[in-house]
């Protein structure tokens, strides 16, 4: 139905390419996705790879900082009192609003884009991890107190297994946001990347390539999310009755 509606609109609006024209362009495009004709003329495969690299670095930094911070906020009330107002203040800010700060500090587009990914990815991880820690059944903590377990054993034997589903939910939300933001950030910063590729194709008025890029961006985002959903399902458990 979507393709049919697209074909009808394309028939009435000649500036929009038809599904058949777009399919032919996609076949041509993916016949050699890793060609290189200079720094600003590379195949779509290299552009996707560049974007995924930026997402991996920014996302990885957010996980390294955000997940331990979420554990501390959920575990210690004084940490929650310190950080909750800051999180509430900064979380609603658009990630692209941080991009000029990154350009000012790092003086380069590549680290500025990674900075934008980091700042948008960290909040879901911190919040969901903290909520997971706070929702650990009190009975578990009482048993740990009776057994006089160390803080390390409480973390590894009780908190981590209980919090893992919440933590992976935060990771899944963060990866979706990160992939969304990198496309917009690359449109503004330029260089190699799927966002810059879309903007470059728009400047060349190559609409079929823009439609192909939209589908590719959606598919990559879907694959990333489904991989994390599968991980979350593998570690999620249901509490049973007595």
Secondary structure, 3 states (H helix, E strand, C coil): CHHHHHHHHHHHCCCCCCHHHHHHHHHHHHCCCCCECCCCCECHHHHHHHHHHHHHHHHHHHHHHHHHHHHHHHHCHHHHHHHHHHHHHHCCCCHHHHHHHHHHHHCCHHHHHHHHHHHHHHHHHHHHHHHHHHCCCHHHHHHHHHCCCCHHHHHHHHHHHHHHHHHHHHHHHHHHHHHHHHHHHHHHHCCCCHHHHHHHHHHCCCHHHHHHHHHHHHHHHHHHHHHHHHHHHHHCCCCCCC
